[in-house]
Each structure stands twice: as C-alpha cells, then as structure tokens.
Amino acid sequence: MDQPAPRLNAEQWLARVFADGHPRSFGTGWISGILGIVLGLLALFAVLCLHFPQYLTLPELRSRYPLEWVRLAIDVGLLAAMALAGLSMLLRKRKALGVTGLALAGAALLLGAGGVEIPRSGSSVVYLGLDWFVLGVLSTAAVFVPLERAFPLRSDQSAFRRGWLTDTQYFFASHALAQVMSVAVLAPAVMLGKVLAVPAAQGLVQSLPWIVQFGLAVLVADLAQYGVHRAFHAVPL
C-alpha cells in the first residue's frame, strides 16, 4: 500500500514554488526577483494603509506622516518593484519570482497606488500597525542586511535559512499586531487581578518606594516572560 505523501509546511511549499535549482548569485535574477516581491508587497500594504488608516495604522503616527513624501515613496517603490520583477523574468528561466512581484505591484496599482484619497473617518478602538510593520521592514533591512553581508557570523548561511518564515511571522506579530496582542494579554490579566486581588498585598506593594516597585515589576515580568517562552519550547500545544 502506497504511503501518503508527506505534508509540506509553509517554508517547503514556498521553496517548491520559487526554487528552481539555479544559482542565486548576482546577475541570475534571484536577487532582483526577491526585491521585486518585497517592494511590491510593502507597497501593497502601504496602499491599504491609505485606504483604511483607522484600522491599519497607529494613531500615534497618523498625524506625523508627510503624505506627499509617503505617496512619492509608494509610487517609486512600485516602479522599482515592477522593474526588478521584469528584470528577474528576463534573467531567470523559471518566472515565478518575477510574476509574483508583478502581481503584487499590479494589485497596488489597481488599488490606486500613491494617489489614494484618504477617507475622513473616525478612529477605531482596535487597529493593526501595518504601517509600523512596513517601516520596520524597510529600516531593519537598510541597517542589518548590509551589516550581515559585511560581517557575517556564518558566511555560508543564506537569508532564507531554515526557520526564516517563523522569524518573519514573529516580526509581523510584534509590529502589526502589537495593539491587538496588548489587548489580548492585558484584558485577561486585569480580570484575573480583580478576582485574585488581595487588598493587604496591594497596600504593601504601594507602600514601597517607587524604585523597589519598579524592580519588582521588572522581575515579575521577566519571570513570566521566561515561563511563557519555556512553555513555547516544552509544550507542543
């Protein structure tokens, strides 16, 4: 009886779609294809932020953006994404990278690119920090990619090492989902605090000098974070 084919995880699936066994060095279309996808995806996210600022952007940053420069950056990014994706299609035998980059850039263009009219709607109580994620990717890549290329700890390790998608997911969660995760963490903690509150213990803590309170807060937070992180590795669920 034939054994069922092993189930692919997300990284393996992406490798099967985009990897073709050809070299990935400069001039092969690999680098331009990856850059085209990244720029196309970031431009698409930025355009969505213009369409739905009340749901996809941080309130602390909305009023601080120089919109003229933001719109120009989106349009320049889209042009660069299309040019890089087209170059990848010319250089690489398999066209998956280039087609994906062009598809992402095309979606951003269809949605209005940098010329989107921003709606005059109110703020939302729950929102994503998609703008913060876009800025984080651009700034982190601009700083650390050159440093990693210049001073690598492991010169034979590529950017798409094993576990890169997990790292990307954590980066997305810590940026775009920061507010949602904060609410998800704080709400049950506040409810539990009300149930388990001991007035005598609260009074004792409040009577301590603020520097001691601060030290205790850091200690409890670090121990809790350690326990949760240890559980991530030890408990499959």
C-alpha positions in Angstrom: 0.0 0.0 0.0 1.4 3.4 -1.0 2.3 5.7 1.8 0.7 9.2 1.7 2.9 12.0 0.5 4.4 14.0 3.4 2.6 17.2 4.1 4.6 20.3 3.2 5.0 23.1 5.7 4.8 26.8 4.5 8.6 27.1 4.0 8.8 23.9 2.0 5.8 25.0 -0.1 7.4 28.3 -0.9 10.7 26.6 -1.7 8.9 24.3 -4.1 7.1 27.2 -5.8 10.1 29.6 -6.2 13.2 27.4 -6.0 14.4 26.1 -9.3 17.9 24.7 -8.6 19.6 27.5 -10.5 22.3 29.8 -9.0 21.2 32.7 -6.7 24.2 34.9 -7.2 24.2 38.4 -8.5 23.1 38.6 -12.2 20.9 35.4 -12.1 17.6 37.2 -11.5 17.2 35.8 -8.0 18.1 38.9 -6.1 16.0 41.2 -8.3 13.1 38.8 -8.1 13.2 38.7 -4.3 13.5 42.5 -4.1 10.6 42.9 -6.5 8.4 40.7 -4.3 9.4 42.5 -1.1 8.9 46.0 -2.6 5.6 45.0 -4.3 4.2 43.5 -1.0 5.3 46.6 1.1 3.8 49.0 -1.5 0.6 47.0 -1.4 0.5 47.2 2.4 1.1 50.9 2.2 -1.7 51.5 -0.3 -4.1 49.5 2.0 -3.0 51.8 4.9 -4.1 54.8 2.8 -7.5 53.2 2.2 -8.1 52.1 5.8 -5.9 54.3 8.1 -8.3 53.9 11.0 -7.9 50.2 11.0 -4.4 49.6 9.7 -2.2 52.4 11.1 -1.0 53.5 14.5 -2.8 56.6 15.9 0.4 58.0 17.2 1.9 58.1 13.7 -1.0 59.1 11.5 -0.7 62.8 12.0 3.1 62.8 11.7 3.4 61.4 8.2 4.5 63.8 5.4 1.8 62.5 3.0 3.5 64.0 -0.1 6.6 62.0 0.6 4.7 58.9 1.6 2.8 59.0 -1.7 6.0 59.6 -3.7 7.7 56.7 -1.9 4.9 54.3 -2.7 5.0 55.2 -6.4 8.8 55.0 -6.6 8.6 51.6 -4.7 6.0 50.3 -7.2 8.2 51.4 -10.2 11.2 49.7 -8.7 9.2 46.6 -7.9 8.0 46.3 -11.5 11.4 47.0 -12.9 13.1 44.4 -10.7 10.4 41.8 -11.3 10.7 42.4 -15.0 14.5 42.0 -14.8 14.1 38.7 -12.9 11.8 37.4 -15.6 14.4 38.2 -18.3 17.3 36.6 -16.4 15.7 33.6 -14.7 14.5 30.5 -16.5 11.7 30.0 -14.1 9.4 33.1 -13.9 7.7 32.5 -10.6 9.6 35.3 -8.8 9.0 37.9 -11.5 5.4 37.0 -12.0 4.7 37.3 -8.2 6.4 40.6 -8.0 4.5 42.0 -10.9 1.2 40.6 -9.5 1.8 42.4 -6.1 2.7 45.6 -7.8 -0.3 45.3 -10.2 -2.6 44.9 -7.2 -1.2 48.0 -5.6 -1.7 49.9 -8.8 -5.3 48.7 -9.2 -6.0 50.0 -5.7 -4.8 53.5 -6.6 -1.1 53.4 -5.7 0.1 56.6 -4.0 -2.8 58.7 -5.2 -5.4 57.1 -3.0 -7.8 59.6 -1.4 -7.6 59.1 2.4 -11.1 58.7 3.9 -12.2 61.2 6.6 -13.4 58.7 9.1 -13.0 58.4 12.8 -10.6 56.3 14.8 -11.1 52.6 15.6 -10.7 51.2 19.0 -8.9 48.1 17.6 -6.4 48.6 14.9 -3.3 47.0 13.3 0.1 48.6 13.0 0.6 47.7 9.3 2.3 51.0 8.7 4.7 50.2 11.6 5.5 46.8 10.1 6.3 48.4 6.7 8.6 51.0 8.3 10.2 48.3 10.4 11.0 46.1 7.4 12.5 49.0 5.5 14.6 50.3 8.3 15.7 46.9 9.6 16.7 45.8 6.1 18.5 49.1 5.4 20.6 48.7 8.5 21.1 45.0 9.1 21.3 43.5 5.6 24.5 45.4 4.7 25.9 44.7 8.2 25.2 41.0 7.8 26.7 40.9 4.4 29.8 42.8 5.6 30.4 41.0 8.9 28.6 37.6 8.7 28.8 35.2 11.6 28.1 32.3 9.2 29.2 33.3 5.7 27.5 30.2 4.1 24.1 31.0 5.6 21.6 32.5 3.3 18.8 34.9 4.1 16.3 32.1 3.6 17.7 29.7 6.1 15.6 27.2 8.0 13.1 29.0 10.1 13.1 32.3 8.2 9.3 32.3 7.9 8.9 31.8 11.6 11.1 34.8 12.2 9.1 36.8 9.7 5.8 35.8 11.5 7.2 37.0 14.8 8.4 40.2 13.3 4.9 40.8 11.8 3.2 40.0 15.1 5.5 42.3 17.1 4.8 45.2 14.8 1.4 44.9 13.0 -0.3 43.0 15.9 1.2 44.9 18.8 -2.1 46.7 19.8 -4.2 43.6 19.3 -1.8 41.4 21.3 -1.5 44.0 24.1 -5.3 44.0 24.4 -5.3 40.2 24.3 -2.7 40.0 27.1 -3.8 42.8 29.3 -7.6 42.1 29.3 -7.4 38.7 31.0 -4.6 39.9 33.3 -6.7 42.8 34.5 -9.7 40.4 35.0 -7.6 37.9 36.9 -6.1 40.7 39.0 -9.6 41.8 40.1 -10.5 38.2 41.0 -7.3 37.5 42.9 -6.7 40.9 44.3 -5.6 40.9 48.0 -6.0 44.4 49.4 -3.4 43.9 52.1 -0.8 42.8 49.5 -1.7 45.7 47.2 -1.3 48.1 50.1 2.1 46.6 51.0 3.4 47.0 47.4 2.0 50.5 47.2 3.8 51.5 50.4 7.2 50.5 49.0 9.5 53.1 47.4 8.8 53.5 43.6 12.2 52.2 42.7 11.5 49.0 44.6 8.1 48.7 42.9 9.8 49.2 39.6 12.4 46.5 40.3 9.6 44.1 41.4 7.6 44.8 38.3 10.6 44.0 36.1 11.4 40.8 38.0 7.8 39.5 37.8 7.5 40.5 34.1 10.8 38.8 33.2 9.9 35.6 35.2 6.5 35.5 33.5 8.1 36.0 30.0 10.7 33.3 30.7 7.9 30.9 31.8 5.9 31.6 28.6 8.9 31.3 26.4 9.9 28.0 28.1 6.4 26.7 27.6 6.6 27.5 23.8 9.5 25.1 23.6 8.3 22.4 26.0 4.5 22.2 25.4 3.5 21.2 21.8 0.1 22.8 22.2 
